[in-house]
Amino acid sequence: MEGSFGSDFQNSGRGKLDPSVIVEQVKVPIAVASAQELLHWMTDKCFWKCVGKPGGSLGNSEQKCTPTFMGRSMDAWNTVSRAYNLWLQRERANMQRGPSRSPSHQPPCP
């Protein structure tokens, strides 16, 4: 069926889907969803942390709190993301080595 989810993935020529093509095709939507989640989380948390009394404008302390909180949130997100990506790389390497290596099954907590 043309236009269906499965038709977007290219075959390797033997009737099987090419995993590398699938990985490349899902990277962008995953990155977009991750960025949207981060933005939503930061907006929600920043508002409740920095804005004491919602009004027509932000006060001086609210104006200072907002970028500080967002910067710290981005730093934390990046730290967790790097740790998770390293964990994924190790797990992939362990899987390629075969069953003699047991995966850790849990990402590390930074």
C-alpha positions as CSV (number, residue, x, y, z in Angstrom):
1,M,0.0,0.0,0.0
2,E,1.5,3.3,-1.1
3,G,1.9,6.0,1.6
4,S,1.7,3.6,4.5
5,F,4.2,3.5,7.3
6,G,6.1,0.4,6.0
7,S,6.3,1.7,2.4
8,D,8.6,4.5,3.5
9,F,11.4,2.1,4.5
10,Q,13.7,0.8,1.7
11,N,14.4,-2.8,1.1
12,S,18.0,-4.2,0.9
13,G,17.0,-6.1,-2.3
14,R,16.3,-9.4,-0.7
15,G,12.9,-8.6,0.7
16,K,14.3,-7.6,4.1
17,L,14.3,-4.1,5.5
18,D,17.6,-2.4,5.9
19,P,18.1,-1.6,9.6
20,S,20.5,1.3,8.8
21,V,17.9,2.9,6.6
22,I,15.2,2.5,9.2
23,V,17.5,4.1,11.9
24,E,18.3,7.1,9.7
25,Q,14.6,7.6,8.9
26,V,13.6,7.7,12.5
27,K,16.4,9.9,13.8
28,V,14.8,13.2,12.9
29,P,11.3,12.5,14.2
30,I,12.9,11.3,17.5
31,A,15.1,14.4,17.8
32,V,12.0,16.6,17.1
33,A,9.9,14.8,19.7
34,S,12.8,15.1,22.2
35,A,13.2,18.8,21.6
36,Q,9.4,19.3,22.0
37,E,9.4,17.4,25.2
38,L,12.3,19.5,26.6
39,L,10.6,22.7,25.6
40,H,7.3,21.7,27.2
41,W,9.0,20.5,30.4
42,M,11.2,23.7,30.7
43,T,8.2,26.0,30.0
44,D,6.1,24.2,32.6
45,K,8.8,24.0,35.3
46,C,10.2,27.4,34.7
47,F,6.8,29.0,35.0
48,W,6.0,27.4,38.3
49,K,9.5,28.0,39.7
50,C,10.0,31.6,38.5
51,V,6.6,33.2,38.2
52,G,5.1,33.7,41.7
53,K,2.1,35.8,40.7
54,P,1.2,35.7,37.0
55,G,0.3,39.1,35.6
56,G,0.7,41.4,32.6
57,S,4.5,41.4,32.8
58,L,7.4,39.8,34.6
59,G,9.0,41.4,37.6
60,N,12.7,41.9,38.0
61,S,13.3,38.7,39.9
62,E,11.2,36.7,37.5
63,Q,13.2,38.1,34.6
64,K,16.4,37.0,36.2
65,C,15.1,33.6,37.3
66,T,13.8,32.6,33.9
67,P,17.0,32.5,31.9
68,T,19.0,31.0,34.9
69,F,16.5,28.2,35.4
70,M,16.3,27.5,31.6
71,G,20.1,27.4,31.4
72,R,20.4,25.0,34.2
73,S,17.6,22.8,32.8
74,M,19.4,22.7,29.4
75,D,22.7,21.8,31.1
76,A,21.0,19.0,33.0
77,W,19.2,17.7,29.9
78,N,22.5,17.7,28.0
79,T,24.3,15.8,30.8
80,V,21.6,13.1,30.9
81,S,21.4,12.9,27.1
82,R,25.2,12.4,26.8
83,A,25.2,9.7,29.6
84,Y,22.3,7.9,27.9
85,N,23.9,8.0,24.5
86,L,27.1,6.5,25.9
87,W,25.1,3.8,27.6
88,L,23.4,3.0,24.3
89,Q,26.7,2.8,22.5
90,R,28.1,0.4,25.1
91,E,24.9,-1.7,24.8
92,R,25.2,-1.9,21.0
93,A,28.8,-2.9,21.3
94,N,27.9,-5.6,23.8
95,M,25.2,-6.9,21.5
96,Q,27.5,-7.1,18.6
97,R,30.1,-9.1,20.6
98,G,27.5,-11.7,21.3
99,P,25.8,-13.3,24.3
100,S,29.1,-13.8,26.3
101,R,28.8,-10.2,27.5
102,S,25.8,-9.4,29.6
103,P,24.3,-6.0,29.1
104,S,23.7,-3.7,32.1
105,H,20.0,-3.3,31.2
106,Q,19.8,0.1,32.9
107,P,21.2,3.4,31.8
108,P,23.5,5.1,34.3
109,C,22.4,7.9,36.5
110,P,24.7,10.9,36.1
